[in-house]
Amino acid sequence: MNQLRLGIPTGSLQETTLQLFARAGWRITVNHRSYFPTIDDPEIDCLLVRAQEMARYVASGTLDTGLTGRDWILETGADVVEVADLIYAKRGLGRVRWVLAVPEESPVQTVRDLEGKVIATEVVRLAKSYLERNGVCARVEFSWGATEVKPPQLADAIVEVTETGASLRAHHLRIVDTVLESNTKLIANRAAWEETWKQEKISQLSLLLEGALAAYSRVGLMLNVHRQDLLAVLDVLPALKKPTVSTLSDPDWVAINTIVEETVVRKLIPRLKAARAQGIVEFPLNKIIL
């Protein structure tokens, strides 16, 4: 039987990734004593791997495909096929930023003020590339963790990843500049991508994961409308493209089916009701294939 070796990122991305796969149609079960999760697809073997190491294991062929951040692809210099952008992070949809940060009371206002100083970070290659682009010579030291606590005693500044900035603020750090914006990517080994079956299987993963992400913040709406009120309801109703309008058994009435952003529903339903819509039903979505 053909087998696809899939890397699942452990750490901060793990839980969100497992939830995404569940919405896409794959149930992955993690045994906390094992790095080999089970998946309800006999054609896939899973392995838990740190996001920081994922790209090099995919590049070497140890894994056929995996999920990791754009930041770690660049940091490791891994030669992989970037199959899909999956815009999610630890706390949900969205990107993360690697930022240059200094203590709140620091006199540093721009990266040029760090000439000859010390910067601590996990992403040494990215930080050095950033300094080079800005014509700054500073010493970049690898940080094994707890990077936020290093300024000002152990470093003058840090390059650290943030999703909301809350941890930086909690450690009384001020963002000076954005070094890199990153998001999760589905990547593939180049040799695996050349194999017809593996490329088709990886493409299937990509299609359904992207579909699950597209549905993440949206819901479906169904409602009934008298034909004379149809235009008024359509004026109220946003849609992914255009709503589906179907004739009911009573020719004077139609059914409308559409997809909307979940955040607008609480304001939208009262407006639909005021426009004389009836039988309004909101329902969750697992996937939207665009």
KATATA-V372610 format. One record per run of one state. SS is the DSSP state (H for helix, E for strand, C for the rest). FROM is the first residue (numbers start at 1). TO is the last residue. If there is no record, write none. Layout:
SS/FROM/TO + SS/FROM/TO
//
This chain:
C/1/3 + E/4/10 + C/11/13 + H/14/24 + C/25/27 + E/28/29 + C/30/37 + E/38/39 + C/40/43 + E/44/50 + H/51/60 + C/61/64 + E/65/69 + H/70/76 + C/77/80 + E/81/86 + C/87/87 + E/88/89 + C/90/91 + E/92/93 + C/94/95 + E/96/103 + C/104/110 + H/111/114 + C/115/117 + E/118/121 + C/122/123 + H/124/133 + C/134/138 + E/139/142 + C/143/146 + H/147/149 + C/150/150 + E/151/151 + C/152/154 + E/155/155 + C/156/156 + E/157/162 + C/163/165 + H/166/170 + C/171/172 + E/173/182 + C/183/183 + E/184/188 + C/189/189 + H/190/194 + C/195/195 + H/196/215 + C/216/217 + E/218/226 + H/227/236 + C/237/243 + E/244/247 + C/248/252 + E/253/261 + H/262/274 + C/275/277 + E/278/284 + C/285/290
//
